[in-house]
Amino acid sequence: MRNRMLRTASALTLAVVVAMSMVVLVAQTPSGKKALPQTTTSTDAAIKAAADTFKAATALKNYTVPKTPWGDPDLRGVWLTATYTRLQRPEELGNKAFYTEEEAIAEYRKAAESDAEVDPRTVHYDWKEYAMDAWQGGATPNLRTSLIVDPENGRLPALVPEAQQRRAAAAAAARQRDPMAGIKTFGNLYTRCVLGLGAIPLVRGGNPGADSAATAAGVTAEAFFFQSPGYLTIVMQSNNDVRIIPVNSPPHVPGQVRQWLGDSRGHWEGSTLVVETTNFNNKTPATNFQGSTDTLQIVERFTRLGPNTIRYQYTVTDPKTWTRPWSVETTMPRVDPSMIYEFACHEQNYGLINVVRGTQIREREGAARPAGGGER
């Protein structure tokens, strides 16, 4: 038993080392050294390129999926998780599940142009200055009016009473504190450089024009897929989160073992890799998708549709949060060349430390003043 455990641990370690060595970390090109492509400087050029890619992928039929040297369907490469398609269908669209091709391109254009706008008050969140907006990274239009395909109305199912109470309590607690007053109340593991923006599921829905990286349509949105015999390793650009997924392997780890990104196990169904992830934790601050709990289960399906497209599907189940499971379907375009950028977060957390320290000083200054508001 111990020898088997040691062999498994060695295999996992090797998979991480090889995967990380395959990831090319590149820095921003110094100004003046190389001209930027039009697709990162012109929304018109980017929209035309996205529309052409979308049309080519839609027209491709009877694609033969290539194989790895050991015979598995080949998913290797860097795939873009950015999208302008909303998670939930806008209510005004009713039961309209699909756009026409022209409508899809028009919706993409509207979202890309909104994303490219700059508000001078939030210029430090102008992602396009670093070519990080979705329209600059290769996001494409989508015929679907929402990522959610089940329920048929394209909307999230109703929350169970327990989840309603949980969210109401969290909202009430948030109103009672300054979220910048201290590390314990600064409940954002992304800001604290502990985790990325979300390694599972990979595609969560676009929000063009968002000021926050957590809700933007395409920020650090690349996923590097590395395959080795018996494993798929996914390295996210966002904080370089890593998922090591054993394929055709033993069952999940014991139920008492809980992890930030859950415990993933995969198997092949023809050319589709099916990955079931369980054993999520429920620590505070919670990071599980859409405020779910430790009973969360996510089943993902990865299918190569063409040389530059993966169909990505997933089903979310959490009886402590929703009244029924719900499912998503979308596509992820390939990013060339196959590299991801270094994710430096913020140096030594100085930015966070200074924000918290300044807020605490203001709190002490406020407490030192008399009730009437005058100076002592």
GULUM-23405 format. One record per residue (C-alpha): x, y, z; residue in one letter; residue number from 0. Coordinates in nm, 3 decimals. Example, Ala and Ser with C-alpha at 12.3 -4.5 7.8 and 13.67 -1.06 7.14 Angstrom:
east  north  up  code  pos
1.230  -0.450  0.780  a  0
1.367  -0.106  0.714  s  1
***
This chain:
east  north  up  code  pos
0.000  0.000  0.000  m  0
0.276  0.242  0.096  r  1
0.464  0.168  -0.227  n  2
0.149  0.242  -0.429  r  3
0.103  0.569  -0.242  m  4
0.466  0.666  -0.305  l  5
0.434  0.587  -0.674  r  6
0.114  0.794  -0.696  t  7
0.276  1.087  -0.515  a  8
0.580  1.065  -0.744  s  9
0.357  1.067  -1.051  a  10
0.167  1.371  -0.930  l  11
0.489  1.554  -0.851  t  12
0.630  1.472  -1.194  l  13
0.311  1.592  -1.361  a  14
0.334  1.927  -1.182  v  15
0.703  1.973  -1.261  v  16
0.661  1.884  -1.628  v  17
0.349  2.096  -1.666  a  18
0.505  2.399  -1.506  m  19
0.820  2.357  -1.714  s  20
0.608  2.353  -2.029  m  21
0.437  2.681  -1.946  v  22
0.615  2.970  -2.113  v  23
0.611  3.273  -1.888  l  24
0.659  3.591  -2.084  v  25
0.677  3.955  -1.986  a  26
0.514  4.253  -2.152  q  27
0.693  4.368  -2.464  t  28
0.887  4.689  -2.388  p  29
0.743  4.999  -2.549  s  30
0.886  5.066  -2.894  g  31
1.041  4.722  -2.936  k  32
0.763  4.563  -3.140  k  33
0.448  4.690  -3.304  a  34
0.130  4.558  -3.143  l  35
-0.115  4.372  -3.371  p  36
-0.427  4.563  -3.477  q  37
-0.646  4.318  -3.288  t  38
-0.510  4.455  -2.959  t  39
-0.533  4.822  -3.055  t  40
-0.842  4.846  -3.277  s  41
-1.183  4.715  -3.173  t  42
-1.292  4.708  -3.539  d  43
-1.000  4.483  -3.633  a  44
-1.057  4.263  -3.328  a  45
-1.430  4.228  -3.398  i  46
-1.366  4.132  -3.762  k  47
-1.106  3.873  -3.657  a  48
-1.341  3.731  -3.392  a  49
-1.629  3.712  -3.641  a  50
-1.410  3.534  -3.898  d  51
-1.291  3.282  -3.637  t  52
-1.648  3.228  -3.519  f  53
-1.776  3.165  -3.872  k  54
-1.492  2.924  -3.951  a  55
-1.550  2.725  -3.631  a  56
-1.927  2.712  -3.691  t  57
-1.881  2.587  -4.048  a  58
-1.632  2.311  -3.955  l  59
-1.787  1.962  -3.972  k  60
-1.661  1.605  -3.934  n  61
-1.342  1.703  -3.754  y  62
-1.108  1.416  -3.665  t  63
-0.964  1.473  -3.320  v  64
-0.584  1.423  -3.314  p  65
-0.431  1.180  -3.067  k  66
-0.149  1.213  -2.817  t  67
0.152  0.981  -2.865  p  68
-0.008  0.738  -2.614  w  69
-0.347  0.740  -2.791  g  70
-0.574  0.978  -2.596  d  71
-0.768  1.259  -2.770  p  72
-0.537  1.561  -2.778  d  73
-0.652  1.858  -2.568  l  74
-0.309  2.016  -2.529  r  75
-0.256  2.389  -2.576  g  76
-0.367  2.720  -2.426  v  77
-0.741  2.786  -2.435  w  78
-0.918  3.114  -2.368  l  79
-1.187  3.117  -2.098  t  80
-1.296  3.477  -2.166  a  81
-1.645  3.532  -2.305  t  82
-1.899  3.808  -2.352  y  83
-2.188  3.564  -2.320  t  84
-2.376  3.614  -1.995  r  85
-2.418  3.326  -1.754  l  86
-2.794  3.390  -1.739  q  87
-3.015  3.479  -2.034  r  88
-3.150  3.835  -2.023  p  89
-3.514  3.812  -1.918  e  90
-3.629  4.019  -2.217  e  91
-3.516  3.737  -2.451  l  92
-3.764  3.494  -2.298  g  93
-3.717  3.144  -2.444  n  94
-3.487  3.258  -2.727  k  95
-3.197  3.015  -2.680  a  96
-2.997  3.108  -2.992  f  97
-2.904  3.418  -3.188  y  98
-2.873  3.415  -3.565  t  99
-2.516  3.445  -3.684  e  100
-2.570  3.814  -3.759  e  101
-2.726  3.875  -3.417  e  102
-2.441  3.695  -3.241  a  103
-2.181  3.914  -3.414  i  104
-2.385  4.228  -3.337  a  105
-2.406  4.132  -2.967  e  106
-2.033  4.067  -2.963  y  107
-1.965  4.407  -3.119  r  108
-2.183  4.584  -2.862  k  109
-2.009  4.407  -2.572  a  110
-1.657  4.461  -2.710  a  111
-1.714  4.831  -2.768  e  112
-1.854  4.866  -2.415  s  113
-1.551  4.684  -2.276  d  114
-1.315  4.913  -2.467  a  115
-1.459  5.232  -2.321  e  116
-1.250  5.412  -2.059  v  117
-1.391  5.585  -1.754  d  118
-1.125  5.837  -1.639  p  119
-1.234  5.783  -1.278  r  120
-1.127  5.418  -1.293  t  121
-0.839  5.439  -1.536  v  122
-0.627  5.210  -1.318  h  123
-0.869  4.934  -1.417  y  124
-0.833  5.002  -1.789  d  125
-0.738  4.645  -1.877  w  126
-0.695  4.716  -2.247  k  127
-0.379  4.916  -2.169  e  128
-0.227  4.573  -2.103  y  129
-0.413  4.392  -2.385  a  130
-0.621  4.205  -2.127  m  131
-0.974  4.283  -2.247  d  132
-1.162  3.986  -2.395  a  133
-1.176  4.142  -2.744  w  134
-0.796  4.167  -2.741  q  135
-0.739  3.810  -2.624  g  136
-0.934  3.622  -2.888  g  137
-1.284  3.587  -2.742  a  138
-1.540  3.503  -3.010  t  139
-1.915  3.550  -3.058  p  140
-2.156  3.283  -2.938  n  141
-2.484  3.173  -3.092  l  142
-2.620  3.102  -2.744  r  143
-2.800  3.380  -2.561  t  144
-2.675  3.249  -2.226  s  145
-2.417  3.003  -2.101  l  146
-2.689  2.821  -1.905  i  147
-2.865  2.567  -2.127  v  148
-3.057  2.384  -1.852  d  149
-3.306  2.502  -1.719  p  150
-3.448  2.591  -2.060  e  151
-3.512  2.951  -1.958  n  152
-3.136  3.004  -1.934  g  153
-3.163  3.121  -1.572  r  154
-3.023  2.992  -1.243  l  155
-3.265  2.773  -1.047  p  156
-3.425  2.909  -0.732  a  157
-3.223  2.910  -0.411  l  158
-3.324  2.673  -0.133  v  159
-3.430  2.843  0.194  p  160
-3.095  2.763  0.359  e  161
-2.908  2.945  0.080  a  162
-3.142  3.244  0.098  q  163
-3.075  3.276  0.471  q  164
-2.702  3.232  0.417  r  165
-2.683  3.508  0.158  r  166
-2.902  3.744  0.360  a  167
-2.679  3.695  0.666  a  168
-2.365  3.757  0.461  a  169
-2.512  4.076  0.313  a  170
-2.615  4.201  0.658  a  171
-2.270  4.130  0.801  a  172
-2.104  4.312  0.511  a  173
-2.308  4.625  0.583  r  174
-2.178  4.630  0.942  q  175
-1.809  4.655  0.860  r  176
-1.558  4.834  0.646  d  177
-1.426  4.555  0.420  p  178
-1.083  4.719  0.417  m  179
-1.045  4.733  0.795  a  180
-0.838  4.419  0.837  g  181
-0.716  4.098  0.681  i  182
-0.987  3.886  0.842  k  183
-1.263  4.105  0.706  t  184
-1.094  4.157  0.370  f  185
-1.275  3.851  0.242  g  186
-1.123  3.819  -0.102  n  187
-0.864  3.547  -0.153  l  188
-0.791  3.677  -0.503  y  189
-0.694  4.021  -0.371  t  190
-0.482  3.849  -0.109  r  191
-0.302  3.647  -0.383  c  192
-0.404  3.316  -0.229  v  193
-0.617  3.191  -0.518  l  194
-0.692  3.302  -0.871  g  195
-1.021  3.426  -1.013  l  196
-1.163  3.076  -1.046  g  197
-1.005  2.753  -1.167  a  198
-1.332  2.559  -1.167  i  199
-1.548  2.595  -1.361  p  200
-1.332  2.751  -1.630  l  201
-1.596  2.971  -1.797  v  202
-1.830  3.169  -1.571  r  203
-1.995  3.431  -1.790  g  204
-1.894  3.768  -1.930  g  205
-1.952  4.110  -1.782  n  206
-1.823  4.367  -2.033  p  207
-1.717  4.701  -1.894  g  208
-1.672  4.571  -1.539  a  209
-1.426  4.760  -1.321  d  210
-1.352  4.461  -1.101  s  211
-1.120  4.186  -1.218  a  212
-1.347  3.937  -1.046  a  213
-1.635  4.025  -1.279  t  214
-1.456  4.139  -1.595  a  215
-1.514  3.945  -1.916  a  216
-1.153  3.862  -1.989  g  217
-0.873  3.924  -1.742  v  218
-0.595  3.664  -1.696  t  219
-0.828  3.429  -1.881  a  220
-0.590  3.171  -2.028  e  221
-0.587  2.802  -1.931  a  222
-0.286  2.588  -2.020  f  223
-0.373  2.220  -2.080  f  224
-0.089  1.971  -2.044  f  225
-0.149  1.600  -2.094  q  226
0.066  1.312  -1.982  s  227
-0.023  0.940  -1.969  p  228
-0.301  0.911  -1.711  g  229
-0.331  1.283  -1.631  y  230
-0.463  1.617  -1.754  l  231
-0.303  1.916  -1.581  t  232
-0.468  2.258  -1.614  i  233
-0.266  2.566  -1.520  v  234
-0.466  2.888  -1.500  m  235
-0.293  3.217  -1.571  q  236
-0.480  3.373  -1.280  s  237
-0.246  3.316  -0.984  n  238
-0.117  3.006  -1.167  n  239
-0.380  2.786  -1.000  d  240
-0.312  2.421  -1.087  v  241
-0.554  2.131  -1.121  r  242
-0.404  1.783  -1.162  i  243
-0.676  1.552  -1.293  i  244
-0.610  1.176  -1.287  p  245
-0.777  0.999  -1.580  v  246
-0.924  0.648  -1.544  n  247
-0.796  0.642  -1.188  s  248
-0.918  0.517  -0.846  p  249
-1.214  0.683  -0.669  p  250
-1.213  1.024  -0.503  h  251
-1.014  1.089  -0.187  v  252
-1.200  1.029  0.143  p  253
-1.485  1.267  0.223  g  254
-1.304  1.432  0.512  q  255
-1.032  1.559  0.274  v  256
-1.145  1.903  0.151  r  257
-0.966  2.128  -0.099  q  258
-1.003  2.479  -0.243  w  259
-1.033  2.344  -0.598  l  260
-1.199  2.017  -0.503  g  261
-1.086  1.666  -0.595  d  262
-1.111  1.589  -0.968  s  263
-1.131  1.250  -1.140  r  264
-1.163  1.203  -1.516  g  265
-1.252  0.935  -1.770  h  266
-1.293  0.924  -2.147  w  267
-1.628  0.882  -2.320  e  268
-1.521  0.850  -2.682  g  269
-1.341  1.177  -2.767  s  270
-1.487  1.360  -2.466  t  271
-1.303  1.388  -2.135  l  272
-1.553  1.381  -1.848  v  273
-1.425  1.523  -1.518  v  274
-1.615  1.494  -1.188  e  275
-1.501  1.722  -0.904  t  276
-1.615  1.685  -0.545  t  277
-1.466  1.739  -0.196  n  278
-1.479  2.118  -0.204  f  279
-1.426  2.293  0.127  n  280
-1.654  2.548  0.287  n  281
-1.403  2.774  0.459  k  282
-1.457  3.145  0.517  t  283
-1.421  3.343  0.300  p  284
-1.592  3.092  0.073  a  285
-1.460  3.069  -0.281  t  286
-1.693  2.804  -0.422  n  287
-1.870  2.896  -0.745  f  288
-2.177  3.120  -0.705  q  289
-2.166  3.093  -0.326  g  290
-2.210  2.715  -0.319  s  291
-2.115  2.492  -0.027  t  292
-1.905  2.186  0.050  d  293
-2.176  1.964  -0.108  t  294
-2.093  2.115  -0.447  l  295
-2.035  1.872  -0.734  q  296
-1.924  1.985  -1.081  i  297
-1.913  1.754  -1.383  v  298
-1.719  1.898  -1.678  e  299
-1.700  1.772  -2.036  r  300
-1.415  1.868  -2.274  f  301
-1.457  1.791  -2.646  t  302
-1.224  1.906  -2.925  r  303
-1.446  2.040  -3.207  l  304
-1.171  2.166  -3.435  g  305
-0.804  2.265  -3.445  p  306
-0.885  2.586  -3.256  n  307
-1.200  2.509  -3.056  t  308
-1.296  2.307  -2.749  i  309
-1.657  2.259  -2.650  r  310
-1.681  2.304  -2.274  y  311
-1.983  2.184  -2.078  q  312
-2.047  2.152  -1.708  y  313
-2.326  2.064  -1.469  t  314
-2.345  2.213  -1.118  v  315
-2.518  2.031  -0.831  t  316
-2.544  2.160  -0.473  d  317
-2.858  2.067  -0.276  p  318
-2.765  2.320  -0.006  k  319
-2.780  2.605  -0.259  t  320
-3.014  2.535  -0.553  w  321
-3.343  2.350  -0.591  t  322
-3.207  2.153  -0.887  r  323
-2.886  2.098  -1.088  p  324
-2.809  2.335  -1.377  w  325
-2.588  2.310  -1.685  s  326
-2.371  2.528  -1.907  v  327
-2.241  2.487  -2.262  e  328
-1.994  2.711  -2.446  t  329
-1.674  2.699  -2.651  t  330
-1.315  2.797  -2.574  m  331
-1.093  2.925  -2.858  p  332
-0.727  2.830  -2.883  r  333
-0.463  3.090  -2.800  v  334
-0.150  3.102  -3.018  d  335
0.134  3.098  -2.945  p  336
0.088  2.849  -2.661  s  337
0.208  3.061  -2.370  m  338
0.067  3.226  -2.063  i  339
0.184  3.543  -1.898  y  340
0.356  3.557  -1.564  e  341
0.110  3.632  -1.284  f  342
0.295  3.856  -1.039  a  343
-0.009  3.957  -0.830  c  344
0.115  4.254  -0.621  h  345
0.462  4.266  -0.480  e  346
0.481  4.124  -0.126  q  347
0.116  4.223  -0.066  n  348
0.232  4.581  0.005  y  349
-0.074  4.723  -0.170  g  350
-0.309  4.525  0.053  l  351
-0.110  4.603  0.368  i  352
-0.118  4.976  0.295  n  353
-0.493  4.973  0.225  v  354
-0.566  4.793  0.552  v  355
-0.326  5.005  0.757  r  356
-0.469  5.330  0.620  g  357
-0.825  5.218  0.693  t  358
-0.734  5.118  1.049  q  359
-0.572  5.459  1.108  i  360
-0.890  5.632  0.987  r  361
-1.097  5.416  1.222  e  362
-0.877  5.512  1.520  r  363
-0.895  5.880  1.423  e  364
-1.273  5.856  1.407  g  365
-1.292  5.683  1.746  a  366
-1.072  5.955  1.900  a  367
-1.319  6.230  1.810  r  368
-1.600  6.322  2.055  p  369
-1.957  6.226  1.972  a  370
-2.032  6.581  1.855  g  371
-1.777  6.544  1.577  g  372
-1.538  6.819  1.696  g  373
-1.162  6.786  1.739  e  374
-1.012  6.711  2.080  r  375
***
